[in-house]
Amino acid sequence: MKNQAALMTRENSAKGIRLHLAIELSRKKWKLAFSDGRGGRARIRTIAARGLQALQAEVVQAKRHFGFADEVETVSCYEAGREGFWVHRALTAHGVVNVIVDAASIDVQRRKRAKTDRLDAESLVRKLIRYVNGECEIWSVVPVPSEEQEAARQLHRDAAVLQRERQQHRMRIQSLL
């Protein structure tokens, strides 16, 4: 929560110079959308899923692309989901201020439109810029649990998976008999 609270400080708002990064996570690839916050088109890159070194390299390249110094603050966001909170911890360990967004709280256009990871990432980075600039009601931020709390939740999920597998094996044995 400390990093999320730092987003809204007057010091960060007064600086105004920061790199915005939205990450669209999927099983095989991650789509990265970078912006300098000035309204231009987002810089889109694709990396292999869980590629933290590639992510760090892309952040450095994006800073060069937008003409930022290496010390410029990087603010990122991604939707809560399958990856859990390890991505958040890895980003904050590298000095990135990260926000995890509740996917259900993001407004969706009701008109029919194409839905791709690229469009989602671009939309997410635009919303991140608005959030950092003070529009806190644009989405809901997910609180990050401690590692112990997350591990306790994982035990419960693992038990549920094992129960389902046991039932599947039981049904398979009965059908064979």
C-alpha positions, 0 to 999 in steps of 0.5 A, a space after each residue: 500500500 505504501 507504493 500505491 499511496 505514493 502515487 498521489 503525493 503532491 511531490 509526484 504530481 508536481 514533477 509531472 514527468 514519469 513513464 506510464 506502463 500498463 501490462 496486459 497479462 496472458 498465459 503465453 505473452 504479455 503486452 506492454 503499453 508505455 506512455 509519457 502522459 502527454 497524449 500521444 500514441 502508446 508505445 506497444 511491445 510484446 514479451 514472453 510471459 513471466 519475462 522480468 528481464 525482458 520487461 526491465 529492458 523494455 522499460 529502459 528502451 521506453 525511457 530512451 524512446 520518450 527522452 527520459 533520464 534513467 532516474 525518471 519514476 515508472 508507474 505501472 498497472 495491471 489487472 488482478 487475475 491469474 498471476 497473483 501478486 508476484 508481479 507486483 512484488 517483482 516490479 516494486 523490487 525494481 523501483 516501479 510504483 505499481 497499482 493492481 486494478 480490479 478488472 470488474 471496476 473498469 468501465 467497458 464500452 457497451 458498443 461492439 468493438 474489437 477486443 484485443 490485448 493491444 487495445 486493452 493495454 492502450 486503454 489501461 495506460 490511458 486510464 493509468 494516466 488519469 488515475 495518477 493525475 488525480 481521478 481516483 474513482 476511475 477504478 478500484 485498486 486491489 490491496 496487496 496481501 502479505 506473502 503469508 496471507 497469499 500463501 494461506 490463500 494458496 493452500 485453500 486453492 490447492 486443496 480444492 484442486 486436489 478434491 476435484 482431481 480425486 473426484 475425477 479419478 473416482 468417476 473414471 475408475 467407476 466408469 471403467 469398472 
